[in-house]
Amino acid sequence: MTTTSAAPAIGDLVPDFTLPSLAGADVRLSDYRGKRLAVFMWASW
Amino acid sequence: MYSDITAAGSDVLSIAVDLQGPDLPRPFHDKAGAEFTTVVDAGTTVTRTFGVRAVPNGALIDENGILRYALYGGFEIRKPATKKLVSDFLLNGQIQLTEETPVKGAVDVASLDYFERGLELYGAGDLEGAATIWREGMKVEPDHWNMRKQLWAIEHPDRFYDGDVDYGWQKEQVDNGK
């Protein structure tokens, strides 16, 4: 089995993605282009 | 605090990694009175994009979409050193690493393929098939917490969906080496 992930290292461009907000709107990472952004990833469980 | 961040031309994006969808993370977001946006990843977007196998994680991305800092695993914004690092970046664009805030970036994760194949089966309603794949994946990558927890949720749904999530039980499983 091969690994297909090419995760960005420090200094690399983070690939764009789209995820639904709690309010139901589509949010793209690229919506934040032009701003400094802190991304927090968490889980309720 | 959040208004200071946006005034500095910065923002915060919270990503809840919950296969079961928005109903579980929503109360956490609401209770925190969070003004920033929370999105929900019910698949492998976070895992694939950032190359992570567990949460909580923090990443700092600059105006051009470039990754400037990553702490994958054990990211805790309440820790003073972490809070300072994030604040300095958002307010001033500076990153000053300390011993308490090392870069901990992505790893090559052979188990991603197991995780994703299991998700496909899970999505198709084949819980037993998903559990089988994830058990194989756990042998390859015992630290893949997202997969471990999904596996637990199938094997012991009473600990996850019947009232409060049983964190004590999860700790027991870890202590028992499962």
Interface residues (C-beta under 8 A of the other chain):
Chain A: M1 T2 T3 T4 S5 A6 A7 P8 A9 I10 G11 D12 L13 V14 P15 D16 F17 L19 P20 S21 L22 V27 L29 S30 Y32 R33 G34 K35 R36 L37 A38 V39 F40 M41 W42 A43 S44 W45
Chain B: A8 G9 S10 D11 V12 L13 S14 I15 A16 V17 D18 P22 L24 P25 R26 P27 F28 H29 T37 T38 V39 V40 D41 T45 V46 T47 R48 T49 F50 G51 V52 V55 P56 N57 G58 A59 L60 I61 D62 E63 N64 G65 I66 L67 R68 Y69 A70 F75 I77 V86 F89 L90 G93 V103 G105 A106 D108 V109 A110 L112 D113 Y114 N146 K149 A153 F160 V165
